[in-house]
Amino acid sequence: MIGVIVAMKSEMRHLIKEIKLTVKHKIDGIDFYLGTIFCKDVVLAVSGVGKVNAARCTTIMGLAFNVKSIINIGFAGAVGFPVGSVVFITQFRLLDVDTSALGDKAGLFFGTNETTLKPDIKAFQKLNYCLFTGCCFTSDRFINTKIRNILTKNYVVDMECGAIAHVCYFNKIKFIAIKIVSDNLNVKHYKEFNKKENRKKFSEIIKECIK
């Protein structure tokens, strides 16, 4: 079973059209949609925004449906990546966690969420998207200028990815995260971003992941 997690219902719309839906389960208030894509069993869910919601959804999905891998896809702000580009996440950091006094790198939670993936983006080049790999910082707040200045040059920022990676690490679930850049940490960019058009990328990318 392959799991797919998005943060918001609007990010689910194109994905739900791609699966051959068989059943829907509601567990702890979360709807889990079961079906198939390319004859492979999948389960889709909307976690809700934020780290706690993401971790809760990931935990339930892992326990209830015994998923072997989870894909997280969604919009995210970024620095160093152009708006509309697709970023395959290779490192995860929790921006509002600092256990460096215990010997960890800043952003790591006791080192356990340092999940490094090496996705083969060559398989996605036929989609003609602007593709990158990079680090994702996860935080439950929007990024201000002070925080932005201490981060690395090229990065993505969201509110769920690091939490999902953390749960997958503990439960030995394979994890891949893909973010479509909606803005360069700029409210004006985000408001002008064509979300409806770019949501189409979700289903195309997920189908390539599952093939």
C-alpha positions as a Markdown table, in Angstrom:
| # | Residue | x | y | z |
|---|---|---|---|---|
| 1 | Met | 0.0 | 0.0 | 0.0 |
| 2 | Ile | 1.3 | 3.5 | -0.9 |
| 3 | Gly | 0.1 | 6.5 | 1.1 |
| 4 | Val | -0.3 | 10.0 | -0.3 |
| 5 | Ile | -0.7 | 12.9 | 2.1 |
| 6 | Val | -1.5 | 16.5 | 1.3 |
| 7 | Ala | -2.2 | 19.4 | 3.7 |
| 8 | Met | -5.3 | 21.0 | 2.3 |
| 9 | Lys | -8.5 | 19.8 | 0.6 |
| 10 | Ser | -7.8 | 22.0 | -2.4 |
| 11 | Glu | -4.6 | 20.1 | -3.0 |
| 12 | Met | -6.5 | 16.8 | -3.1 |
| 13 | Arg | -9.0 | 17.7 | -5.9 |
| 14 | His | -6.9 | 16.7 | -8.9 |
| 15 | Leu | -5.5 | 13.6 | -7.1 |
| 16 | Ile | -8.8 | 12.1 | -6.1 |
| 17 | Lys | -9.8 | 12.1 | -9.8 |
| 18 | Glu | -6.8 | 9.9 | -10.7 |
| 19 | Ile | -7.6 | 7.0 | -8.4 |
| 20 | Lys | -10.1 | 4.2 | -8.9 |
| 21 | Leu | -11.9 | 4.8 | -5.6 |
| 22 | Thr | -13.0 | 1.7 | -3.8 |
| 23 | Val | -13.8 | 2.8 | -0.2 |
| 24 | Lys | -13.5 | 5.7 | 2.2 |
| 25 | His | -12.8 | 5.3 | 5.9 |
| 26 | Lys | -13.0 | 8.0 | 8.5 |
| 27 | Ile | -10.6 | 7.6 | 11.4 |
| 28 | Asp | -10.2 | 10.1 | 14.2 |
| 29 | Gly | -11.9 | 12.7 | 12.0 |
| 30 | Ile | -9.7 | 12.1 | 9.0 |
| 31 | Asp | -11.0 | 10.8 | 5.7 |
| 32 | Phe | -8.8 | 8.1 | 4.1 |
| 33 | Tyr | -9.6 | 7.3 | 0.4 |
| 34 | Leu | -8.6 | 3.9 | -0.7 |
| 35 | Gly | -8.3 | 2.9 | -4.4 |
| 36 | Thr | -5.8 | 2.0 | -7.1 |
| 37 | Ile | -3.6 | 3.8 | -9.5 |
| 38 | Phe | -1.9 | 1.7 | -12.2 |
| 39 | Cys | -3.2 | -1.4 | -10.4 |
| 40 | Lys | -1.3 | -0.4 | -7.2 |
| 41 | Asp | -3.2 | 0.0 | -3.9 |
| 42 | Val | -3.1 | 3.6 | -2.6 |
| 43 | Val | -4.6 | 5.5 | 0.3 |
| 44 | Leu | -5.0 | 9.3 | 0.1 |
| 45 | Ala | -5.6 | 11.7 | 3.0 |
| 46 | Val | -5.7 | 15.4 | 3.9 |
| 47 | Ser | -3.8 | 15.9 | 7.0 |
| 48 | Gly | -4.6 | 19.5 | 7.8 |
| 49 | Val | -2.1 | 22.3 | 8.2 |
| 50 | Gly | 0.7 | 22.1 | 10.7 |
| 51 | Lys | 3.2 | 19.6 | 12.2 |
| 52 | Val | 0.8 | 18.0 | 14.8 |
| 53 | Asn | -1.9 | 17.4 | 12.2 |
| 54 | Ala | 0.7 | 16.0 | 9.7 |
| 55 | Ala | 2.2 | 13.7 | 12.4 |
| 56 | Arg | -1.2 | 12.5 | 13.5 |
| 57 | Cys | -2.3 | 11.7 | 9.9 |
| 58 | Thr | 0.9 | 9.9 | 9.1 |
| 59 | Thr | 0.7 | 7.8 | 12.3 |
| 60 | Ile | -2.9 | 6.7 | 11.6 |
| 61 | Met | -2.1 | 5.9 | 8.0 |
| 62 | Gly | 0.8 | 3.8 | 8.9 |
| 63 | Leu | -1.0 | 1.9 | 11.6 |
| 64 | Ala | -4.4 | 1.5 | 10.0 |
| 65 | Phe | -3.3 | 0.7 | 6.4 |
| 66 | Asn | 0.2 | -0.7 | 6.9 |
| 67 | Val | 1.6 | 1.6 | 4.2 |
| 68 | Lys | 5.2 | 0.7 | 3.0 |
| 69 | Ser | 5.8 | 4.2 | 1.5 |
| 70 | Ile | 4.3 | 7.7 | 1.8 |
| 71 | Ile | 4.4 | 10.5 | -0.7 |
| 72 | Asn | 3.8 | 14.1 | 0.5 |
| 73 | Ile | 3.1 | 16.7 | -2.2 |
| 74 | Gly | 2.0 | 20.3 | -1.9 |
| 75 | Phe | 2.7 | 23.9 | -2.4 |
| 76 | Ala | 5.5 | 25.6 | -0.4 |
| 77 | Gly | 7.4 | 28.9 | -0.2 |
| 78 | Ala | 11.1 | 28.8 | -1.2 |
| 79 | Val | 14.2 | 30.8 | -1.6 |
| 80 | Gly | 16.6 | 30.1 | -4.5 |
| 81 | Phe | 14.0 | 28.2 | -6.5 |
| 82 | Pro | 11.7 | 29.9 | -9.1 |
| 83 | Val | 8.0 | 30.1 | -8.6 |
| 84 | Gly | 6.3 | 27.1 | -10.3 |
| 85 | Ser | 9.3 | 24.9 | -10.1 |
| 86 | Val | 9.2 | 21.3 | -8.6 |
| 87 | Val | 11.5 | 20.6 | -5.7 |
| 88 | Phe | 12.3 | 17.0 | -4.6 |
| 89 | Ile | 13.2 | 17.2 | -0.9 |
| 90 | Thr | 16.5 | 15.5 | 0.0 |
| 91 | Gln | 16.9 | 16.8 | 3.6 |
| 92 | Phe | 14.4 | 17.7 | 6.3 |
| 93 | Arg | 14.8 | 20.2 | 9.2 |
| 94 | Leu | 12.4 | 21.4 | 11.9 |
| 95 | Leu | 12.9 | 25.2 | 11.9 |
| 96 | Asp | 11.6 | 25.8 | 15.4 |
| 97 | Val | 13.5 | 23.0 | 17.1 |
| 98 | Asp | 17.1 | 23.5 | 18.4 |
| 99 | Thr | 18.7 | 20.7 | 20.4 |
| 100 | Ser | 22.2 | 21.8 | 19.5 |
| 101 | Ala | 23.1 | 21.8 | 23.3 |
| 102 | Leu | 22.8 | 18.0 | 23.1 |
| 103 | Gly | 25.2 | 17.8 | 20.2 |
| 104 | Asp | 22.6 | 17.8 | 17.3 |
| 105 | Lys | 22.6 | 20.1 | 14.3 |
| 106 | Ala | 20.2 | 23.0 | 14.7 |
| 107 | Gly | 16.8 | 22.0 | 13.3 |
| 108 | Leu | 17.2 | 18.3 | 14.1 |
| 109 | Phe | 15.1 | 16.6 | 16.8 |
| 110 | Phe | 17.7 | 14.4 | 18.5 |
| 111 | Gly | 19.0 | 13.6 | 15.0 |
| 112 | Thr | 16.1 | 11.3 | 14.2 |
| 113 | Asn | 14.5 | 13.2 | 11.3 |
| 114 | Glu | 17.7 | 13.6 | 9.3 |
| 115 | Thr | 16.2 | 11.6 | 6.5 |
| 116 | Thr | 18.1 | 12.0 | 3.3 |
| 117 | Leu | 16.6 | 10.7 | 0.0 |
| 118 | Lys | 18.1 | 10.5 | -3.4 |
| 119 | Pro | 15.2 | 10.7 | -5.8 |
| 120 | Asp | 15.9 | 9.9 | -9.4 |
| 121 | Ile | 14.4 | 13.1 | -11.0 |
| 122 | Lys | 15.4 | 11.9 | -14.5 |
| 123 | Ala | 12.3 | 9.9 | -14.5 |
| 124 | Phe | 10.2 | 13.1 | -14.3 |
| 125 | Gln | 12.0 | 15.1 | -16.9 |
| 126 | Lys | 9.5 | 14.1 | -19.6 |
| 127 | Leu | 6.9 | 16.2 | -17.8 |
| 128 | Asn | 8.9 | 19.3 | -18.8 |
| 129 | Tyr | 8.8 | 20.8 | -15.4 |
| 130 | Cys | 11.6 | 22.9 | -13.9 |
| 131 | Leu | 13.1 | 20.3 | -11.5 |
| 132 | Phe | 15.4 | 20.7 | -8.5 |
| 133 | Thr | 16.4 | 18.9 | -5.3 |
| 134 | Gly | 16.8 | 20.7 | -2.0 |
| 135 | Cys | 16.2 | 21.0 | 1.8 |
| 136 | Cys | 12.9 | 21.6 | 3.4 |
| 137 | Phe | 12.5 | 23.6 | 6.6 |
| 138 | Thr | 9.3 | 22.9 | 8.5 |
| 139 | Ser | 7.7 | 25.3 | 10.9 |
| 140 | Asp | 4.3 | 26.1 | 12.3 |
| 141 | Arg | 4.7 | 29.8 | 11.5 |
| 142 | Phe | 5.4 | 31.9 | 8.5 |
| 143 | Ile | 9.0 | 32.9 | 7.9 |
| 144 | Asn | 10.1 | 36.4 | 8.8 |
| 145 | Thr | 13.2 | 38.3 | 7.6 |
| 146 | Lys | 15.2 | 37.6 | 10.7 |
| 147 | Ile | 14.8 | 33.8 | 10.3 |
| 148 | Arg | 15.2 | 34.0 | 6.6 |
| 149 | Asn | 18.7 | 35.5 | 6.9 |
| 150 | Ile | 20.1 | 32.6 | 8.9 |
| 151 | Leu | 19.0 | 29.9 | 6.6 |
| 152 | Thr | 20.9 | 28.3 | 3.7 |
| 153 | Lys | 20.7 | 29.9 | 0.2 |
| 154 | Asn | 18.4 | 27.4 | -1.4 |
| 155 | Tyr | 15.5 | 25.9 | 0.5 |
| 156 | Val | 11.8 | 25.2 | 0.7 |
| 157 | Val | 9.6 | 26.1 | 3.7 |
| 158 | Asp | 6.4 | 24.3 | 4.7 |
| 159 | Met | 4.4 | 23.3 | 7.8 |
| 160 | Glu | 4.1 | 19.5 | 7.4 |
| 161 | Cys | 7.0 | 17.8 | 5.7 |
| 162 | Gly | 9.5 | 17.5 | 8.5 |
| 163 | Ala | 6.8 | 16.0 | 10.8 |
| 164 | Ile | 5.9 | 13.4 | 8.2 |
| 165 | Ala | 9.6 | 12.5 | 7.7 |
| 166 | His | 10.0 | 12.2 | 11.5 |
| 167 | Val | 7.1 | 9.7 | 11.8 |
| 168 | Cys | 8.3 | 7.8 | 8.8 |
| 169 | Tyr | 11.8 | 7.5 | 10.2 |
| 170 | Phe | 10.5 | 5.9 | 13.5 |
| 171 | Asn | 8.2 | 3.5 | 11.7 |
| 172 | Lys | 10.6 | 2.6 | 8.9 |
| 173 | Ile | 8.3 | 3.8 | 6.2 |
| 174 | Lys | 9.9 | 5.0 | 2.9 |
| 175 | Phe | 9.2 | 8.6 | 2.3 |
| 176 | Ile | 9.4 | 11.0 | -0.6 |
| 177 | Ala | 8.4 | 14.7 | -0.5 |
| 178 | Ile | 7.8 | 16.9 | -3.5 |
| 179 | Lys | 7.0 | 20.6 | -3.3 |
| 180 | Ile | 5.7 | 23.0 | -5.9 |
| 181 | Val | 7.0 | 26.5 | -5.3 |
| 182 | Ser | 4.1 | 28.9 | -4.9 |
| 183 | Asp | 6.1 | 32.0 | -3.8 |
| 184 | Asn | 9.6 | 33.2 | -2.7 |
| 185 | Leu | 8.4 | 33.8 | 0.8 |
| 186 | Asn | 6.4 | 36.8 | -0.5 |
| 187 | Val | 2.7 | 37.3 | 0.2 |
| 188 | Lys | 2.3 | 39.1 | -3.1 |
| 189 | His | 3.8 | 36.2 | -5.1 |
| 190 | Tyr | 1.5 | 33.7 | -3.3 |
| 191 | Lys | -1.7 | 35.7 | -4.0 |
| 192 | Glu | -0.7 | 36.0 | -7.7 |
| 193 | Phe | 0.3 | 32.3 | -8.0 |
| 194 | Asn | -2.0 | 30.3 | -10.3 |
| 195 | Lys | -2.8 | 27.5 | -7.8 |
| 196 | Lys | -5.5 | 25.9 | -10.0 |
| 197 | Glu | -3.2 | 25.5 | -13.0 |
| 198 | Asn | -0.3 | 24.2 | -10.9 |
| 199 | Arg | -2.5 | 21.7 | -9.0 |
| 200 | Lys | -2.5 | 19.7 | -12.2 |
| 201 | Lys | 1.1 | 18.9 | -11.6 |
| 202 | Phe | 0.2 | 17.0 | -8.5 |
| 203 | Ser | -1.6 | 14.2 | -10.3 |
| 204 | Glu | 1.1 | 14.0 | -13.0 |
| 205 | Ile | 3.9 | 13.8 | -10.5 |
| 206 | Ile | 2.1 | 11.2 | -8.3 |
| 207 | Lys | 1.4 | 9.0 | -11.2 |
| 208 | Glu | 5.1 | 9.0 | -12.1 |
| 209 | Cys | 6.0 | 8.2 | -8.5 |
| 210 | Ile | 3.6 | 5.2 | -8.4 |
| 211 | Lys | 4.4 | 3.7 | -11.8 |
